[in-house]
Amino acid sequence: MGSLTNVLPLIGFYLAPFIIFVFSKWINKQFKSIQLSIKVVDLIIPYMILLLFIISQLYLAINLLPYLFIIISVLGILLASYYTFYRQELNLYLFFRMWWRIVFIICLITYVGAGIWLIYQGVI
């Protein structure tokens, strides 16, 4: 178990996306009031990817980002193939919207898994 000064920033940075999710309705209303069509989920994904990189470099034996990028790339190819060959139509707006939501789910699962692994290893 690390010292308190080393663990508190890690816990704070790890819990930040979950705290932002609590206030996501309010934040989304603020974006809508200034006619900005962006959601909190769209802002959380780069933060989670950056924090996964930092956690991987500091506390884990392997870097998670190459595996994460391979998974989301393969799923993007499969989704584009589905829209192109099965539905006979590839609407880029719908494709990227669906793909970005899938990226969010995969990042969230990886992010929570990394947090569970840190707890298991005794870092937190």
C-alpha positions as CSV (number, residue, x, y, z in Angstrom):
1,M,0.0,0.0,0.0
2,G,1.4,3.4,-1.0
3,S,1.7,6.3,1.2
4,L,-1.3,8.6,1.6
5,T,0.3,11.4,-0.5
6,N,0.8,9.0,-3.4
7,V,-2.6,7.3,-3.2
8,L,-4.9,10.3,-2.8
9,P,-4.2,11.9,-6.2
10,L,-4.6,8.5,-7.9
11,I,-8.0,8.0,-6.2
12,G,-9.0,11.6,-7.1
13,F,-8.0,11.2,-10.8
14,Y,-9.6,7.7,-10.9
15,L,-12.9,8.9,-9.4
16,A,-13.2,12.1,-11.5
17,P,-15.1,10.6,-14.4
18,F,-17.6,9.0,-12.0
19,I,-18.1,12.3,-10.2
20,I,-18.6,14.0,-13.6
21,F,-21.3,11.4,-14.5
22,V,-23.2,12.4,-11.4
23,F,-23.5,15.9,-12.7
24,S,-23.8,15.0,-16.4
25,K,-27.5,16.1,-16.7
26,W,-26.6,19.6,-15.4
27,I,-23.5,19.8,-17.6
28,N,-25.4,18.6,-20.7
29,K,-28.0,21.3,-20.0
30,Q,-25.2,23.9,-19.9
31,F,-23.9,22.7,-23.3
32,K,-27.4,22.8,-24.7
33,S,-28.0,26.4,-23.5
34,I,-25.0,27.6,-25.5
35,Q,-26.0,25.5,-28.6
36,L,-23.1,23.1,-28.3
37,S,-24.1,19.6,-29.3
38,I,-21.6,17.7,-27.2
39,K,-22.3,15.4,-24.3
40,V,-20.3,14.6,-21.2
41,V,-19.5,11.1,-22.5
42,D,-17.7,12.7,-25.4
43,L,-15.5,14.6,-23.1
44,I,-14.8,11.7,-20.7
45,I,-13.4,9.2,-23.3
46,P,-10.1,11.1,-23.9
47,Y,-9.6,11.6,-20.2
48,M,-10.1,7.9,-19.5
49,I,-7.7,6.9,-22.3
50,L,-5.1,9.3,-20.9
51,L,-5.6,8.0,-17.4
52,L,-5.4,4.4,-18.6
53,F,-2.1,5.2,-20.2
54,I,-0.8,6.8,-17.0
55,I,-2.0,3.9,-14.8
56,S,-0.5,1.4,-17.2
57,Q,2.9,3.1,-17.2
58,L,3.0,3.6,-13.4
59,Y,1.3,0.6,-11.9
60,L,0.7,-2.2,-14.3
61,A,3.2,-4.6,-15.9
62,I,1.8,-4.0,-19.4
63,N,0.5,-1.1,-21.4
64,L,-3.2,-1.4,-22.0
65,L,-3.5,1.2,-24.8
66,P,-2.4,-1.0,-27.7
67,Y,-4.9,-3.7,-26.8
68,L,-7.6,-1.1,-26.3
69,F,-6.9,0.5,-29.7
70,I,-6.9,-2.9,-31.4
71,I,-10.3,-3.8,-29.9
72,I,-11.9,-0.5,-30.8
73,S,-10.4,-0.5,-34.3
74,V,-11.6,-4.1,-35.0
75,L,-15.1,-3.2,-33.7
76,G,-15.1,-0.1,-35.9
77,I,-14.3,-2.3,-38.9
78,L,-17.0,-4.8,-38.0
79,L,-19.5,-2.0,-37.5
80,A,-18.7,-0.4,-40.8
81,S,-18.8,-3.8,-42.6
82,Y,-22.2,-4.4,-41.0
83,Y,-23.6,-1.1,-42.2
84,T,-22.1,-1.4,-45.6
85,F,-22.8,-5.0,-46.5
86,Y,-25.9,-5.9,-44.4
87,R,-27.8,-2.6,-44.5
88,Q,-26.4,-1.5,-47.9
89,E,-26.0,2.0,-46.5
90,L,-23.1,3.6,-44.6
91,N,-24.3,6.8,-43.0
92,L,-21.1,8.3,-41.4
93,Y,-23.0,10.3,-38.8
94,L,-24.8,7.2,-37.5
95,F,-21.7,5.1,-37.8
96,F,-19.5,7.4,-35.8
97,R,-22.2,8.0,-33.2
98,M,-22.6,4.3,-32.7
99,W,-18.9,3.6,-32.8
100,W,-18.1,6.4,-30.3
101,R,-20.7,5.0,-27.8
102,I,-19.1,1.5,-28.2
103,V,-15.7,3.1,-27.6
104,F,-17.1,4.6,-24.4
105,I,-18.4,1.3,-23.1
106,I,-15.1,-0.5,-23.9
107,C,-13.1,2.3,-22.3
108,L,-15.3,2.3,-19.2
109,I,-15.0,-1.5,-18.8
110,T,-11.2,-1.2,-19.2
111,Y,-11.1,1.7,-16.8
112,V,-13.1,-0.1,-14.1
113,G,-11.0,-3.3,-14.7
114,A,-7.8,-1.3,-14.2
115,G,-9.2,0.1,-11.0
116,I,-10.1,-3.3,-9.7
117,W,-6.7,-4.6,-10.6
118,L,-5.1,-1.7,-8.7
119,I,-7.2,-2.6,-5.7
120,Y,-6.2,-6.2,-6.0
121,Q,-2.5,-5.4,-6.3
122,G,-2.8,-3.2,-3.2
123,V,-1.9,0.1,-4.8
124,I,-5.1,1.7,-3.6
